[in-house]
Amino acid sequence: MNPPSPPSVSSVIAPLSSLPDFDPRMVPVVGVDAHLPAVPLAAQTPDALRARFAQPPQWEPEVVLEKKFMNREPAHASVLLAIVLREQPMVLLTERTAHLSTHSGQVAFPGGRADPEDASPADTALREAQEEVGLDRAFVEVLGTLPTYVTGSSFIITPVVALVQPDCVLQPNPYEVADLFEVPLAFLLDPAHHRRHVFDRDGVHREWFSMPYEQGNKTHFIWGATAGMLRNFYRFMQA
């Protein structure tokens, strides 16, 4: 296994963790899952995705609970795993602004905390995506949900998977979103890009995935909850 490439200068500026003296990009890679099969491209078409959610397979999520690192009341949230239907299907991701109180600077799906008025987790994800990146619901076709994922900051997140028409016009909220970008779905559904990390400190053992994506001269470091939910999506698609 080749050692990981050093992060680009632009990706080192913003911290990716609220934990002091901890940068996930500097934690060594202990393994890459290149031995696992990639999801076939034929399974990634719009019709194939619709069929998969219409008749879900028997499967188990791989990552469901992070080690707790923040004492706070649990809160429900939803994110939108938005697959943009370009010639090559792409997944829409954001880079959160550095001043946000939780998960600042991190790569994330559009989404956020549930409101009492939300009718469902999908409603939460759609509302938050419209507020965060300006994604109009009229361009979105919800396929279904994945199992909840509990973060170390006590968010109980429901990933909502949806197809998005490519002619949508996005307007990111500059307070929440520092960058908006897309990653090929095929890249994320290929375990050759799934790297494993292990970190031990103060008697606490943590493991996580990362899926760094090079775009021009910038490395988008996908890790933590976002990578964990993508790993579960891979398991769902490969089952």
TARAUR-V112648 format. One record per residue. N is the residue number from 1. OMEGA is omega in radians with two decimals (999 if undefined). D_LAST is the distance of its C-alpha to the last C-alpha in Angstrom with 2 decimals. Layout:
<<N & OMEGA & D_LAST> <N & OMEGA & D_LAST>>
This chain:
<<1 & 3.12 & 26.34> <2 & 3.10 & 28.65> <3 & -3.11 & 29.91> <4 & 3.08 & 28.72> <5 & 3.10 & 31.01> <6 & 3.14 & 33.43> <7 & 3.12 & 32.83> <8 & -3.13 & 35.04> <9 & -3.09 & 38.25> <10 & -3.09 & 37.16> <11 & -3.10 & 34.10> <12 & -3.02 & 36.29> <13 & -3.05 & 38.65> <14 & 3.09 & 36.67> <15 & -3.14 & 35.47> <16 & 3.13 & 31.76> <17 & 3.06 & 32.31> <18 & 3.12 & 34.87> <19 & -3.11 & 35.20> <20 & 3.07 & 38.48> <21 & 3.13 & 38.53> <22 & 3.08 & 34.75> <23 & -3.07 & 33.11> <24 & -3.14 & 29.39> <25 & -3.10 & 30.01> <26 & 3.14 & 32.40> <27 & -3.06 & 30.17> <28 & 3.03 & 29.34> <29 & 3.14 & 25.94> <30 & 3.12 & 24.96> <31 & 3.05 & 21.94> <32 & -2.99 & 19.77> <33 & -3.13 & 16.19> <34 & 3.14 & 17.06> <35 & 3.14 & 15.83> <36 & -3.10 & 12.13> <37 & 3.01 & 11.00> <38 & 3.05 & 11.42> <39 & -3.12 & 9.52> <40 & 3.14 & 11.87> <41 & 3.14 & 14.74> <42 & 3.12 & 14.56> <43 & -3.07 & 11.41> <44 & 3.10 & 13.55> <45 & 3.12 & 16.46> <46 & -3.12 & 17.76> <47 & 3.13 & 17.27> <48 & 3.10 & 13.64> <49 & 3.09 & 13.04> <50 & -3.13 & 15.25> <51 & -3.12 & 13.52> <52 & -3.13 & 10.05> <53 & 3.10 & 12.13> <54 & 3.11 & 14.40> <55 & -3.07 & 11.98> <56 & 3.11 & 9.13> <57 & 2.97 & 6.32> <58 & -3.10 & 7.00> <59 & 3.10 & 5.94> <60 & 3.07 & 8.73> <61 & -3.09 & 10.29> <62 & -3.06 & 11.81> <63 & -3.08 & 15.09> <64 & -3.01 & 16.97> <65 & 3.07 & 20.62> <66 & 3.00 & 23.05> <67 & -3.08 & 26.34> <68 & 3.10 & 28.98> <69 & -3.12 & 31.64> <70 & 3.12 & 33.43> <71 & 3.11 & 35.30> <72 & 3.10 & 34.90> <73 & 3.09 & 34.07> <74 & 3.14 & 30.39> <75 & 3.11 & 29.82> <76 & -3.14 & 27.14> <77 & 3.06 & 25.93> <78 & 3.02 & 23.48> <79 & -3.13 & 22.35> <80 & 3.02 & 21.49> <81 & -2.97 & 18.59> <82 & 3.11 & 20.52> <83 & -3.10 & 19.35> <84 & -2.99 & 22.67> <85 & 3.00 & 22.75> <86 & 3.12 & 24.85> <87 & 2.95 & 24.93> <88 & -3.10 & 22.27> <89 & -3.08 & 20.07> <90 & 3.09 & 21.10> <91 & -3.11 & 20.24> <92 & 3.14 & 23.41> <93 & 3.12 & 24.43> <94 & 2.91 & 27.74> <95 & -3.05 & 29.87> <96 & 3.13 & 31.63> <97 & -2.99 & 35.41> <98 & -3.03 & 36.95> <99 & -3.11 & 39.06> <100 & -3.01 & 36.39> <101 & 3.13 & 36.52> <102 & 3.04 & 32.82> <103 & 3.13 & 30.42> <104 & 3.09 & 33.18> <105 & -3.04 & 32.63> <106 & 2.99 & 28.88> <107 & -3.04 & 26.25> <108 & 2.92 & 24.65> <109 & 2.94 & 23.13> <110 & 3.14 & 25.85> <111 & -3.14 & 26.25> <112 & -3.04 & 28.25> <113 & 3.10 & 29.69> <114 & 3.03 & 29.66> <115 & 3.13 & 33.05> <116 & -3.10 & 34.47> <117 & -3.11 & 34.86> <118 & -3.08 & 31.18> <119 & -3.05 & 29.89> <120 & 3.03 & 26.22> <121 & 3.10 & 23.85> <122 & 3.11 & 23.35> <123 & 3.08 & 27.14> <124 & -3.10 & 27.43> <125 & -3.13 & 25.10> <126 & 3.11 & 26.97> <127 & -3.11 & 30.34> <128 & 3.12 & 29.68> <129 & 3.11 & 28.39> <130 & 3.14 & 31.56> <131 & -3.00 & 33.75> <132 & -3.07 & 32.20> <133 & 3.09 & 31.66> <134 & -3.13 & 33.36> <135 & 3.14 & 30.32> <136 & -3.13 & 31.67> <137 & -3.09 & 29.50> <138 & -3.11 & 30.67> <139 & -2.96 & 28.48> <140 & 3.03 & 25.23> <141 & -3.13 & 22.74> <142 & 3.12 & 20.56> <143 & -3.10 & 17.08> <144 & -3.10 & 16.12> <145 & 3.00 & 15.60> <146 & 3.11 & 13.35> <147 & -3.12 & 14.52> <148 & -3.14 & 17.93> <149 & -3.09 & 18.74> <150 & -3.10 & 22.17> <151 & 3.08 & 24.20> <152 & 3.07 & 27.05> <153 & 2.99 & 29.41> <154 & 2.98 & 28.39> <155 & 3.07 & 26.61> <156 & -2.93 & 23.96> <157 & 2.99 & 21.89> <158 & 3.05 & 19.74> <159 & 3.13 & 17.80> <160 & -3.09 & 18.39> <161 & -3.06 & 16.55> <162 & 2.99 & 19.02> <163 & -3.10 & 20.32> <164 & 3.10 & 23.79> <165 & -3.03 & 26.50> <166 & -3.13 & 27.88> <167 & 3.09 & 31.48> <168 & 3.10 & 31.22> <169 & -3.07 & 33.92> <170 & 3.10 & 33.02> <171 & -3.09 & 35.69> <172 & 3.05 & 34.53> <173 & -3.04 & 36.47> <174 & 3.10 & 38.39> <175 & -3.06 & 38.72> <176 & -2.97 & 35.00> <177 & 3.08 & 33.62> <178 & -3.11 & 35.02> <179 & 3.11 & 32.75> <180 & -3.07 & 30.26> <181 & -3.14 & 28.03> <182 & 3.11 & 24.92> <183 & 3.12 & 22.28> <184 & 3.10 & 20.35> <185 & -3.12 & 16.78> <186 & 3.09 & 16.06> <187 & -3.07 & 17.77> <188 & -3.13 & 15.70> <189 & 3.07 & 12.29> <190 & -3.08 & 13.78> <191 & 3.04 & 13.83> <192 & 3.11 & 17.25> <193 & -3.13 & 18.51> <194 & -3.11 & 17.14> <195 & -3.13 & 20.19> <196 & 3.10 & 20.72> <197 & 3.06 & 24.03> <198 & -3.09 & 25.93> <199 & 3.10 & 29.09> <200 & 3.07 & 31.62> <201 & 3.11 & 34.66> <202 & 3.11 & 37.04> <203 & -3.14 & 35.05> <204 & 3.14 & 31.85> <205 & 3.14 & 28.72> <206 & 3.05 & 26.17> <207 & 3.10 & 23.02> <208 & 3.05 & 21.18> <209 & 2.90 & 19.37> <210 & -3.13 & 21.24> <211 & -3.09 & 20.51> <212 & -3.11 & 24.08> <213 & 3.14 & 24.64> <214 & 3.09 & 27.97> <215 & -3.05 & 29.73> <216 & 3.13 & 33.28> <217 & -3.11 & 35.10> <218 & 3.02 & 32.87> <219 & 3.03 & 29.88> <220 & -3.06 & 27.60> <221 & 3.12 & 26.37> <222 & -3.09 & 23.06> <223 & 3.02 & 22.58> <224 & -3.05 & 22.48> <225 & -3.12 & 20.97> <226 & 3.11 & 20.08> <227 & 3.12 & 18.22> <228 & 3.12 & 16.53> <229 & 3.06 & 15.29> <230 & 3.08 & 14.15> <231 & 3.08 & 12.25> <232 & 3.09 & 10.49> <233 & 3.06 & 9.95> <234 & -3.12 & 8.48> <235 & 3.11 & 5.92> <236 & -3.10 & 5.43> <237 & -3.08 & 5.70> <238 & -3.06 & 3.82> <239 & 999 & 0.00>>
